Amino acid sequence: MTIQTLVLIVAGVFIGQFFGAIPGLSALTAIAIAVPLTYYFTPVGALAFLVSINKGGTVGGSVSAILMNTPGTPEAAATAFDGHPLAKQGKGLKALKMALFSSVTGDTLSDFVLFAVSAPLALIAIKMGPTEMLSVIVFALTIIASLVGRSMFKGLIAAFLGLLLATVGLDPEGGTSRFIFGMPDLMDGLPISAVGIGVLAMAEVLRQLVMLRGAAGDSHLPLSSERPEDKRLSWAEYRGTLRTILRSAAIGTGIGALPGIGSSAAAFIGYNAAIRASKDPKSFGKGNIEGVAATEAANSSVVGANFIPLLALGIPGNVAAALILGAFIVHGIQPGPHLMTEQGRLVYAMFAAMVIANGTNLILGYFGLRVFAFAARAPAMVVFPTIGLVCLTGAFLTSGTFGLPLVVGFAVIGYLMRALEFSFVTFIIGFVLGPSFELSFRQTVILADGEIGYLFDRPIALAIFGLAAFTLARTVWRHVAHARKPEET
């Protein structure tokens, strides 16, 4: 409750909403840029700031989706299905308010689940040895690679590239240098800030500048008509969608607790569930406000649940959690089973910051809708070069002049990964999990002492490895069957 932390929460929510509202940008871009800046904050302030950006981005993404039919964030794509038709009917402000209230409701419920289950899961995870941790990391990477992107093989290639780059620096056991090519700056490894800013933020700026084109013809729809009922969201209207909101929040929380599926999938699953449960399914896609509530509650409830595997196992649920894991490491904190016992005060301070950020999200969103609607229409040729300059500044603050070529180099890598449809999500998560994967693997090899039968003495690890193999085989079979189907027809 210090003034500094409260100011950082407010600033984080505002930045997240602002970045989320601008088409082509997202909370991920803002978090990637902000991670280097948090080096100068206290650990509580740094985590509160980054979590608040993440929460604000879920609200901001709905602004351009509703008013411009151009989702500010990927998870807001389903919001445009009903949000934009409502804006064409002069009910844009009503749709924005429903998006805000349902988003905050879903996010808050997800946070309460996080508060309830993270400590018990950590108690279970603390009894796991290196072999069990290795099996969990392998399983997480397998799930992420199979669910993110169109090609599982490209996802696995991206994940292993991230794991490979994580080996740059000092050997964790022998202390010898690896892949530094005579550059002392690489002794501590590739900085997560430079990699994150390059692959996520700068690469997206490059992509948007290359793809830049004129705005859609109806991108300047007014917020609402002059009728009072089109501007106001009544309690009865919110209460009428509460069942849909709770259903979507449950879906998003369940999906968020699993690594790699993400908020975009949650939004579409929540939207489809609302259609199936509706008495008038044909009204969806034509301006049904229940569709806005369903998607926003689902994608926002992923935010809190993504921290469940991060805090309990040290495995990020998505890219935002991976970047926040990088912030933990920058401040000398290692997330995982021991975090709750070693840094309990920090964890519960972060929980409190999440609750405060939800309230701030509601207040700033309610009074700032018109501001963020204006931000969504800012000229792209002004926004993206400015964001690029901020990216380079952030890299310079943490890594000096050495960070600048790294950011540019990883920006090119990130741009090529997008162009060739390699998953940058699995790349970032693989890079962040690299040190934990290597340490667990090498400890397992030492414990096994060359005996493959050692795994049969670790039934939990063997079962998880089996699940990873089953997931991999099932995904391969699905891809092969899908490839054969056109030939058969």
C-alpha positions in Angstrom: 0.0 0.0 0.0 2.9 2.4 -0.5 2.4 5.4 -2.7 5.0 4.2 -5.2 3.4 0.8 -5.7 -0.1 2.3 -6.0 1.2 4.8 -8.6 2.9 1.9 -10.5 -0.4 -0.1 -10.5 -2.3 2.9 -11.9 0.4 3.6 -14.5 0.5 -0.1 -15.5 -3.2 -0.4 -16.0 -3.2 2.8 -18.1 -0.3 1.7 -20.3 -1.9 -1.7 -20.8 -5.2 -0.2 -21.8 -3.5 2.3 -24.1 -1.3 -0.4 -25.9 -4.3 -2.8 -26.1 -6.5 -0.2 -27.7 -4.0 0.5 -30.6 -4.4 -2.1 -33.4 -1.2 -4.1 -33.9 0.0 -3.5 -30.4 -0.9 -5.4 -27.2 -0.1 -5.9 -23.5 2.8 -8.2 -24.6 4.5 -5.4 -26.4 4.1 -3.1 -23.4 5.4 -5.8 -21.0 8.4 -6.6 -23.2 9.3 -2.9 -23.2 8.6 -2.5 -19.5 10.6 -5.4 -18.1 14.0 -3.6 -18.5 12.5 -0.5 -16.7 11.5 -2.6 -13.7 15.2 -3.2 -12.9 15.0 0.1 -11.0 11.9 -0.8 -9.0 11.4 -2.8 -5.9 10.4 -6.4 -6.6 6.9 -5.7 -5.4 6.6 -2.6 -7.5 8.1 -4.3 -10.5 5.6 -7.3 -10.4 2.7 -5.0 -9.6 3.5 -2.8 -12.6 3.9 -5.8 -15.0 0.7 -7.6 -13.8 -1.2 -4.3 -14.1 -0.1 -3.9 -17.7 -1.3 -7.4 -18.5 -4.7 -6.7 -16.9 -5.1 -3.4 -18.6 -4.3 -4.9 -22.0 -7.3 -7.3 -21.9 -9.6 -4.3 -21.5 -7.9 -2.1 -24.1 -8.1 -4.7 -26.8 -11.9 -4.5 -27.0 -11.9 -0.8 -27.9 -10.6 -1.0 -31.5 -12.4 -4.4 -32.0 -15.8 -2.8 -31.2 -15.3 0.7 -32.8 -13.1 -0.2 -35.8 -13.6 -4.0 -36.3 -9.8 -4.3 -35.9 -8.9 -6.1 -32.7 -6.3 -4.4 -30.7 -5.2 -7.7 -29.3 -5.6 -11.3 -30.8 -7.9 -12.4 -28.0 -10.3 -9.5 -28.8 -11.0 -10.9 -32.3 -14.1 -12.7 -31.2 -15.3 -9.5 -29.4 -15.6 -7.8 -32.8 -18.2 -10.4 -34.0 -21.0 -8.7 -32.0 -19.2 -5.6 -30.7 -18.8 -3.9 -34.1 -22.4 -4.5 -35.3 -23.5 -2.9 -32.0 -21.2 0.1 -32.8 -22.9 0.4 -36.2 -26.2 0.5 -34.5 -25.1 3.5 -32.4 -24.5 1.3 -29.3 -20.7 1.5 -29.2 -20.5 3.0 -25.8 -22.9 0.4 -24.4 -20.8 -2.4 -25.9 -17.6 -0.9 -24.5 -19.1 -0.8 -21.0 -20.2 -4.4 -21.2 -16.8 -5.4 -22.4 -15.2 -3.6 -19.4 -17.6 -4.9 -16.7 -17.5 -8.5 -18.0 -13.7 -8.4 -18.4 -13.1 -7.2 -14.8 -15.6 -9.7 -13.5 -13.9 -12.6 -15.2 -10.5 -11.4 -14.3 -11.4 -11.0 -10.6 -12.9 -14.5 -10.4 -9.8 -16.0 -12.0 -7.6 -14.2 -9.5 -9.6 -15.7 -6.6 -9.0 -19.2 -8.0 -5.3 -18.4 -8.2 -5.2 -17.3 -4.6 -7.0 -20.5 -3.5 -5.0 -23.2 -5.4 -1.4 -21.8 -5.8 -0.3 -22.6 -2.3 -1.7 -26.2 -2.2 -0.2 -26.9 -5.6 3.2 -25.6 -4.4 3.1 -28.0 -1.5 2.6 -30.8 -3.9 5.3 -29.6 -6.3 7.8 -29.1 -3.5 8.0 -32.8 -3.1 9.0 -33.2 -6.8 12.7 -34.0 -7.6 14.7 -33.0 -10.7 13.3 -35.9 -12.8 9.7 -34.9 -12.1 10.5 -31.3 -12.9 12.1 -32.4 -16.1 9.0 -34.4 -17.1 6.7 -31.4 -16.3 8.8 -29.0 -18.5 8.9 -31.5 -21.4 5.1 -32.0 -21.1 4.5 -28.3 -21.0 6.7 -27.7 -24.1 4.9 -30.5 -25.9 1.5 -29.1 -25.1 2.5 -25.5 -26.1 4.1 -26.7 -29.4 1.0 -28.7 -30.3 -1.5 -26.0 -29.6 0.2 -22.8 -30.7 0.6 -22.2 -34.4 -0.5 -24.2 -37.4 2.4 -26.7 -37.4 3.4 -28.7 -34.4 6.8 -29.4 -35.9 7.5 -25.7 -36.4 6.4 -25.1 -32.8 8.9 -27.7 -31.6 11.6 -26.3 -33.7 11.0 -22.8 -32.3 10.9 -24.3 -28.7 14.3 -26.1 -29.2 15.8 -22.9 -30.8 14.8 -21.1 -27.6 16.3 -23.9 -25.5 19.5 -23.7 -27.5 19.9 -19.9 -27.1 19.4 -20.3 -23.4 22.7 -22.2 -23.2 24.7 -19.1 -24.1 26.8 -18.0 -21.2 28.3 -20.0 -18.3 27.7 -23.7 -17.8 25.5 -24.0 -14.6 27.7 -26.9 -13.2 31.2 -26.5 -14.6 31.3 -22.7 -14.8 32.9 -22.8 -18.3 31.8 -20.4 -21.0 29.7 -21.5 -23.9 28.9 -19.8 -27.3 30.2 -16.4 -26.2 32.5 -16.0 -29.3 35.0 -13.9 -27.3 32.3 -11.4 -26.1 32.4 -11.0 -22.3 28.9 -9.4 -22.4 27.5 -12.8 -23.1 29.0 -14.4 -20.0 25.7 -14.0 -18.2 23.7 -15.2 -21.2 21.4 -13.4 -23.6 19.4 -10.9 -21.6 15.7 -11.7 -21.4 14.9 -8.0 -21.9 16.7 -7.8 -25.3 15.3 -11.1 -26.5 11.7 -10.2 -25.4 11.8 -6.7 -26.8 13.3 -7.8 -30.1 11.1 -10.9 -30.8 7.8 -9.5 -29.4 7.8 -5.7 -29.6 10.3 -4.6 -32.3 9.4 -7.5 -34.6 5.7 -6.6 -34.4 6.6 -2.9 -35.2 8.5 -4.1 -38.3 5.6 -6.3 -39.3 3.0 -3.5 -38.9 5.1 -1.0 -40.8 5.5 -3.5 -43.7 1.8 -4.3 -43.7 0.8 -0.7 -43.2 -2.3 0.4 -45.2 -5.2 2.7 -45.0 -7.8 2.4 -42.3 -11.2 0.8 -43.0 -13.9 2.9 -44.3 -16.1 2.7 -41.2 -13.2 3.2 -38.7 -14.5 6.5 -37.5 -17.8 5.3 -36.0 -19.0 7.5 -33.2 -19.0 6.1 -29.7 -22.8 6.1 -29.5 -25.9 7.7 -30.8 -27.7 10.5 -29.0 -30.2 8.2 -27.3 -29.5 7.8 -23.6 -30.3 4.1 -23.7 -27.6 3.5 -26.2 -25.0 5.1 -23.9 -26.0 3.5 -20.7 -25.5 -0.1 -19.5 -28.2 -0.8 -17.0 -27.9 -3.2 -14.0 -30.7 -5.4 -15.6 -28.6 -5.8 -18.8 -25.5 -6.8 -16.8 -27.5 -9.1 -14.6 -29.0 -10.7 -17.7 -25.6 -11.7 -19.0 -24.2 -12.8 -15.6 -24.7 -16.5 -16.3 -22.8 -16.1 -19.5 -20.0 -14.2 -17.8 -19.7 -16.8 -15.1 -19.6 -19.6 -17.6 -16.9 -17.9 -19.7 -14.9 -17.1 -16.6 -14.9 -20.8 -15.6 -13.8 -21.7 -19.2 -11.1 -19.1 -19.2 -9.8 -20.1 -15.8 -9.6 -23.7 -16.7 -7.8 -22.9 -20.0 -5.5 -20.4 -18.3 -4.3 -23.0 -15.8 -3.0 -25.2 -18.7 0.3 -24.0 -20.3 0.1 -22.7 -23.8 -3.5 -22.7 -24.9 -3.9 -18.9 -24.3 -6.6 -16.3 -24.1 -7.5 -16.3 -27.8 -8.7 -19.9 -27.6 -10.6 -19.1 -24.4 -12.4 -16.2 -26.1 -13.6 -18.4 -29.0 -14.6 -21.3 -26.8 -16.5 -19.0 -24.4 -18.2 -17.4 -27.4 -19.3 -20.7 -28.9 -20.5 -21.9 -25.5 -22.7 -18.8 -25.2 -24.2 -19.5 -28.6 -25.0 -23.1 -27.7 -26.6 -22.0 -24.4 -28.6 -19.1 -25.9 -32.3 -19.3 -26.7 -31.7 -17.1 -29.7 -28.4 -18.3 -31.2 -29.1 -16.7 -34.6 -28.8 -13.2 -33.0 -25.1 -13.7 -32.4 -22.9 -12.0 -34.9 -25.6 -9.3 -35.5 -25.1 -7.3 -32.4 -25.9 -9.5 -29.4 -24.4 -7.9 -26.3 -24.2 -11.3 -24.7 -21.5 -12.2 -27.3 -19.3 -9.3 -26.1 -19.7 -10.4 -22.5 -18.9 -14.0 -23.3 -15.6 -13.3 -25.1 -14.3 -10.6 -22.8 -15.0 -12.6 -19.6 -13.3 -15.6 -21.1 -10.1 -13.9 -22.4 -9.7 -11.9 -19.2 -10.1 -14.8 -16.8 -7.0 -16.4 -18.4 -4.8 -13.6 -16.9 -5.0 -14.7 -13.3 -5.1 -18.5 -14.0 -1.9 -18.3 -16.1 0.0 -17.6 -12.9 -1.0 -20.9 -11.4 1.7 -23.0 -13.2 4.1 -20.1 -12.9 4.0 -19.8 -9.1 3.5 -23.5 -8.3 5.9 -25.0 -10.9 8.0 -22.1 -12.3 6.4 -22.9 -15.8 4.8 -19.9 -17.5 1.4 -20.4 -18.9 1.8 -18.0 -21.8 4.2 -15.4 -23.1 3.1 -12.7 -20.7 3.8 -15.0 -17.8 7.1 -15.9 -19.4 8.1 -12.2 -19.5 7.0 -11.7 -15.9 9.1 -14.8 -15.0 12.0 -12.9 -16.6 11.3 -10.0 -14.3 11.4 -12.4 -11.3 14.8 -13.6 -12.4 16.1 -10.1 -12.9 15.3 -9.4 -9.3 17.0 -12.6 -8.1 13.8 -14.5 -7.5 13.3 -18.0 -8.8 9.6 -18.9 -9.3 8.6 -22.5 -8.5 7.6 -24.8 -5.7 9.9 -23.0 -3.1 8.6 -19.5 -3.9 5.6 -19.7 -1.5 7.9 -20.5 1.4 10.9 -18.4 0.6 9.1 -15.3 -0.8 5.6 -15.6 0.8 5.4 -11.9 1.5 6.2 -11.0 -2.1 3.7 -13.5 -3.5 0.8 -12.2 -1.3 1.8 -8.6 -2.0 1.5 -9.5 -5.7 -1.9 -11.0 -5.0 -3.0 -7.8 -3.3 -1.7 -5.8 -6.2 -3.8 -7.9 -8.6 -7.0 -7.1 -6.6 -6.1 -3.3 -6.6 -5.3 -3.5 -10.4 -8.8 -5.0 -11.1 -10.4 -2.0 -9.3 -8.2 0.4 -11.1 -9.0 -1.3 -14.4 -12.7 -0.7 -13.8 -12.3 2.9 -12.8 -9.8 3.9 -15.5 -11.6 2.0 -18.1 -15.0 3.5 -17.3 -13.8 7.1 -17.3 -11.1 6.6 -20.0 -13.2 4.9 -22.8 -13.2 8.1 -24.9 -9.5 8.6 -24.5 -8.7 5.1 -25.5 -11.1 5.3 -28.4 -9.1 8.3 -29.6 -5.8 6.4 -29.1 -7.1 3.6 -31.3 -7.4 6.0 -34.2 -3.9 7.5 -33.8 -1.9 7.5 -37.1 0.1 4.3 -37.5 3.0 6.2 -39.0 3.3 8.1 -35.7 2.6 5.3 -33.3 4.9 2.5 -34.5 8.1 4.5 -35.0 7.6 5.9 -31.6 7.2 2.5 -30.1 10.3 1.3 -31.9 12.3 4.2 -30.3 10.9 3.2 -26.9 12.0 -0.4 -27.5 15.6 0.7 -28.3 15.6 3.0 -25.2 14.5 0.1 -22.9 17.2 -2.2 -24.3 19.9 0.5 -23.8 18.8 1.1 -20.2 19.4 -2.5 -19.2 22.2 -3.8 -21.5 23.9 -0.6 -22.7 25.1 -0.3 -26.2 25.5 -4.1 -26.4 21.7 -4.5 -26.1 20.9 -2.4 -29.2 22.3 -4.8 -31.9 20.7 -7.7 -29.9 17.3 -6.1 -30.1 17.6 -5.4 -33.8 18.9 -8.9 -34.5 16.1 -10.6 -32.5 13.6 -8.2 -34.2 14.6 -9.7 -37.6 14.4 -13.2 -36.1 10.9 -12.4 -34.8 9.8 -10.9 -38.1 11.0 -14.0 -40.0 9.3 -16.3 -37.5 6.0 -14.6 -38.1 6.5 -14.6 -41.9 7.4 -18.3 -41.9 4.7 -19.2 -39.4 7.1 -20.4 -36.7 5.6 -19.9 -33.2 7.4 -17.0 -31.3 5.3 -18.1 -28.3 7.1 -21.4 -28.0 10.4 -19.7 -28.7 10.1 -17.3 -25.9 8.8 -19.9 -23.4 11.5 -22.3 -24.5 14.2 -19.6 -23.9 12.8 -18.8 -20.5 12.5 -22.4 -19.4 16.0 -23.3 -20.9 18.1 -23.0 -17.7 15.5 -25.0 -15.7 15.3 -27.6 -18.4 19.1 -28.0 -18.7 19.6 -28.2 -14.9 16.9 -30.7 -14.4 18.1 -32.8 -17.3 21.7 -32.9 -16.2 20.7 -33.7 -12.6 18.5 -36.5 -13.9 21.4 -37.9 -15.9 23.7 -37.9 -12.9 21.1 -39.5 -10.7 20.3 -42.2 -13.3 24.1 -42.9 -13.7 23.4 -44.3 -17.2 20.7 -46.7 -16.1 17.4 -46.2 -18.1 15.7 -48.3 -15.4 16.0 -45.4 -13.1 12.8 -43.9 -14.6 10.8 -46.9 -13.4 11.7 -46.0 -9.8 10.0 -42.5 -10.5 6.4 -43.5 -11.4 5.2 -39.9 -11.4 7.9 -38.7 -13.8 7.3 -41.8 -16.0 3.6 -41.1 -16.2 4.1 -37.5 -17.2 6.7 -38.5 -19.8 4.1 -40.9 -21.1 1.5 -38.1 -21.3 4.0 -36.0 -23.2 4.6 -38.9 -25.7 0.9 -39.5 -26.0 0.3 -35.8 -26.8 3.1 -35.8 -29.3 1.8 -39.0 -31.0 -1.8 -37.8 -31.0 -0.9 -34.5 -32.6 1.3 -36.2 -35.2 -1.6 -38.6 -36.0 -4.1 -35.7 -36.3 -1.8 -33.8 -38.7 -1.2 -36.9 -40.8 -5.0 -37.6 -40.9 -5.7 -34.0 -41.9 -3.1 -34.1 -44.7 -4.6 -37.4 -46.1 -8.2 -36.2 -46.1 -8.0 -33.9 -49.2 -6.3 -36.7 -51.1 -9.1 -39.2 -50.2 -11.8 -36.7 -51.2 
